C-alpha cells in the first residue's frame, strides 16, 4: 500500500535557524513527489515536483531533494513568513487515476 | 500560471439542507478534477475524481448519493453535499489538472463547511 510519512509533526525555529523537513514514502512506482505549502484556511500552494532520485530543486530559501525512499525540504535562514504547514505528496503508478497521496504535514513556526 | 478558483470560501448551513461548492479552472482546461476533504491535523483525503463529461469515481467509503459531483465542462466542477449533517463539517478542497497545468498540483483555496 502506498504511504507517505512526514516528520517532524511540528517544528519551531528561530529566524535564521536552518533546518530540514522529512518525507518518507513507499510507493509502487513513483511518478512524482510533490511539496506544497499550506497556510491556515487555504488550499495547498505548489512548491516543487521531483521525479527521480538525486534530483534537487530550489526556490528562494527552500531546497527539495529526493532519494529512493525519502525527500527532504531544506529551509535556509527561515523568516517568520515561512511559517506554514508543509505537505508532501506522491503520485504512484498504482494510484487511483493518478491521484496524489498526502502525508499529514509538518507545521513550521518561525519566531522573529 | 494555472489558477483554480473555489467558492464559497466559507458556508454555514442547517442540518438537512444541501450545499453546493464550485471549482473553476480560470486559465486552463481541466480535464480532471479531484475533490479532497481535510480534517484538522490529518492528511488530505481524496473523495472522488471527476473527468469532464463522465461520472465521477468515488474513493472507498465515500457516499455517492451524499456527495454529488458534476463535471459538466472543462472549466467547472461542482460538489454538492446533500442532506448535510454536523459530521459533514470539514474543509473541502478541489484540485484540477489538464492542458497547460502540471498534473494534479493546482489547488483551489478551499471551502470551510459548518453544518449546524
Interface residues (C-beta under 8 A of the other chain):
Chain A: X4 X9 X32 X34 X36 X41 X42 X43 X44 X45 X46 X49 X87 X89 X91 X96 X97 X98 X99 X100 X101 X102 X103 X104 X105
Chain B: X4 X6 X9 X32 X34 X41 X42 X43 X44 X46 X49 X57 X59 X91 X93 X95 X102 X103 X104 X105 X106 X107 X108 X109 X110 X112
